[in-house]
Amino acid sequence: MSPSVLQGIASGDQSAVRACIDEYGALVWSLARRLSRTTADAEDAVQEIFLDVWKSAARFDASQGSEKMFIAMIARRRLIDRLRKKSAEPPMETIEALETIAWCDPGTASQTASEAELATRALHELRPEQRQVLELGLLHGLSQTEISARLGLPLGSVKSLMRRGLIKIREYMNIDAPTVAVRT
Amino acid sequence: MAGSELPPEDVLDLLVKELNEGLSPEEQRLLATAAPQSTDDTRRGLERTAAAVSLAASSADDQPLPPALRERLAQDARAYFDAVAAPGRADGSRAPAPAAQRMRRESSVGWWAAAACLLLAIYGWYRTPSTVFKPIETARLVTPAPEPTPEMQRAALLARPDTIKVPLGATKDPAAAGVSGDVVWDARAQRGFIRLAGLRHNDPSSQQYQMWIFDGERDTRYPVDGGVFNAPPEGQEVVIPIRNVIPVHLAKAFAVTVEKAGGVVVSARDHVVVLGQVT
């Protein structure tokens, strides 16, 4: 991974844009396919995500996390926003606040270099039902209500499994200290 | 949490829901009222956690960008950089500032608004040329064409190069006797139709037929729901559009089961009527 791709984009280097597409295109495409209703939706989402990335590039701070994580966060925000807009729920405010992306506890360089590996290990530490709920929600884009219906679990159980699963992964990865303290 | 009437667990549940699927306006207001600014750290921590989980999963199934999409991204990039450069050029009284400086002016709300408008204009032009350049004469009032029947839509879909056709075979279930049919499916359009003949008439108030799509990228225990439908009397042929509520990335098989009226989320597979495997 080149640490300078986003910094290059921020400085107006168009070759960095091509490098960004080369480097992270597959990642964004993978996330978009998982969290989009159709392939056409996924393609539209990828275009929106990369526009968001270019606009946000100047906010990237290499000392506080990997580019890959930064882009994955931007992608998730955009994809959740699109899913919500396409749902039958009433229209809501946009989740567009990309300006609010800021890196919290950065961890060390060695930690950020293996975020995906750490998350994989953390996922394997979860109870199977916690992992399943997180997979259906975070990776397949199902709402908590849809997960509840699909698995035949009460909505409260789904919420609890998702909350506790996320907190366990966050703790395993040593991602910041919770300011909303709850029992897990 | 001063001033909050929500227990911490409820605040966290709202933050998790926001992360997973977004909040309703009411939930947004509730969270904003009940939770102090200090939840921002928690929100970002959860967001980062979810992104890490996504990375863990995506690394296993990354596929290259489709070439056409890559080209569109390259065009978007050119349009973006042109838009970023445009205000300086339009000014005329001074040379354009270096791109790096321009992009750091995040506090300049007006500039961003202008750039955003320009981007939207460019993006809108690029994405919807037929709307912008539609010749005036095509806007004449004409008698609307009749809605194509499912049979016509199926035939049109079948004519597309990427559409697959999968024969369906009857099982040994009593309801399957004499049933035959097929599925046509276009993965790119996420559209498809199932055609069945000889299906036993059902009483919609108690039972319905339900379609399922087995996605090679999902847990096989949970095929994708393709919607419910009814069979007419006399076993006439029916063509039913598939209504998958979630995307099917890699269709591997199709099935029809008999379920209670309204369908089920997870089928017990007690009455599988037909099955077809993508070869």
Interface residues (C-beta under 8 A of the other chain):
Chain A: A10 S11 G12 D13 Q14 V17 R18 I21 G25 A26 L27 W29 S30 L31 R33 R34 S36 R37 T38 T39 A40 D41 A42 E43 V46 Q47 F50 L51 W54 K55 A57 A58 R59 G65 K68 M69 A72 M73 A75 R76 R77 I80 D81 L83 R84 S87 E89 P90 M92 E93 I95 E99 T100 A102 W103 C104 D105 E115 A116 E117 L118 A119 T120 L123 L134 E135 G137 L138 L139 H140 G141 L142 S143 Q144 A149 R150 L151 G152 K159 M162 R163 L166 I167 I169 R170 M173 I175 D176 A177 P178 T179 V180 A181 V182 R183
Chain B: M1 P8 E9 V11 L12 D13 L15 V16 K17 L19 N20 E21 G22 L23 S24 P25 Q28 A35 S38 T39 D40 D41 T42 R44 G45 L46 E47 R48 T49 A50 A51 A52 V53 S54 L55 A56 A57 S58 S59 D61 D62 Q63 P64 L65 P66 L69 R70 R72 L73 A74 D76 A77 R78 Y80 F81 V84 P98 A99 A100 R102 M103 R104 E106 L119 Y123 A187 R188 A189 Q190 R218 Y222 I246 P247 H249 V265 V266
